[in-house]
Amino acid sequence: MLYEKGLAALNLEMTERVYRTEYSVFGHSKLIEAVTGINIKEASQELCLKAQREFAAAWDYCLTWNTLIGGGHLGRYVSSMGHSVYAEGGVDRSDDIFELFTDEEDVFAFDPFESLPLYEESDLIRQFEENYRSCQNWIPDAVAMTGIYITCMSGLINMLGWNMLLYCAGYDPKRFGDFTDRYMRWVERFFIALAKSNVPVVMIHDDIVWTEGAFISPEWYRKYVFPNYKRCFSHLHQANKKILFTSDGNYTEFIDDIADAGVNGFVLEPLTDMDYIARKYGKTHSFIGNFDTRVLLIGTKEDIYAEVKRCMDIGKKYPGFIMAVGNHIPPNTPVDSCLYYDEFCKQLGKR
């Protein structure tokens, strides 16, 4: 049933109420136990999977976010920026920080086709289809997907780290743009294989901005990023894929550029202007988000109600709206706040 609701939203067909998805919430063991009664910290793998499926059903998951192609596909060309604590117990913290490139000339001379792995198309098609089936099997009653995480800027961030990326972009924007073009020609092989795979819904992820918006001149993006998007996305369009796009941060200034590149739906954090997306693209595109997780972390019950109402007032008049906390539900989020959020989504999501 929930699968049909997710498919309806992506196909812009109105349902009786708004359905949902969430990101990384399965790491919040206390919330999972509160909803399902299963203590996943002490449960077997089979019981953990049962809890995840029960939670997804209870919280009206109509879609599960998933990608395949990430930093591991860059081979040894990955810098490390470390990682702060997010997961329970701080198990994801890393103080391992290093930059693979220390000279801008090495970046400008870098040839991805000489240095990065070159994957066989048939092997990529198989990987995409296996990853898609794995996502289907994980939460069977929800729309599954596979996709690409390191599309452009996210790939360059993985390779260079922030310091070298920003230095190169400011030192010589033209040569950095040429480097970006070469990288995108390498990435295009993944898009071609994804287009040939038996996968109907794909997620394209690229963190092209940060909290305040673009971190390079907007004109640079329009010269070097979005034309590459359009070329790569065209392979997916020709294969009749539904293309969803995700970026962290505030990409409001690039909403029109992303739409023009050919996406079918937007996934957004609360910083991006969902009202603009709804008013301009609500009849032609799906959109997913954009409840602010900070309200769950520090807000009152009344604050949570108001934030759910804000999202629903914008989104539920459009058929492609799927509700979500736009920047994850971390494991330190108060359980009661999460339960209020779920209650209000069901109450206010009725059309």
Buried (B, 14 or more C-beta within 10 A) or exposed (E): EBBBBBBBBBEBEBBEBBBBBBBBBBBBBBBBBBBBEBBBEEBEEEBBBBBBBBBBBEBBBBBBBBBBBBBEBBEEBBBBBEEEBBBBEEEEEEEEEEBBBEEBEEBBEBEBEEEBEEBEEEEBBEBBBEBBBEBBEBBEBBBBBBBBBBBBBBBBBBBBBEEBBBBBBEEBBEBBBEBBBBBBBBBBBBBBBBBBBEBBBBBBBBBBBBEEBBBBEBEBBEBBBBBBBBBBBBBBBEBEBBBBBBBBBBBBBBBEBBBEBBBBBBBBBBBBBBEEBBEEBBEEBBBBBBBBBBBBEEBEEEBBBEBBEBBBEBBBEBBBBBBBBBBBBBBEBBBEBBBBBBBBBBEBBEE
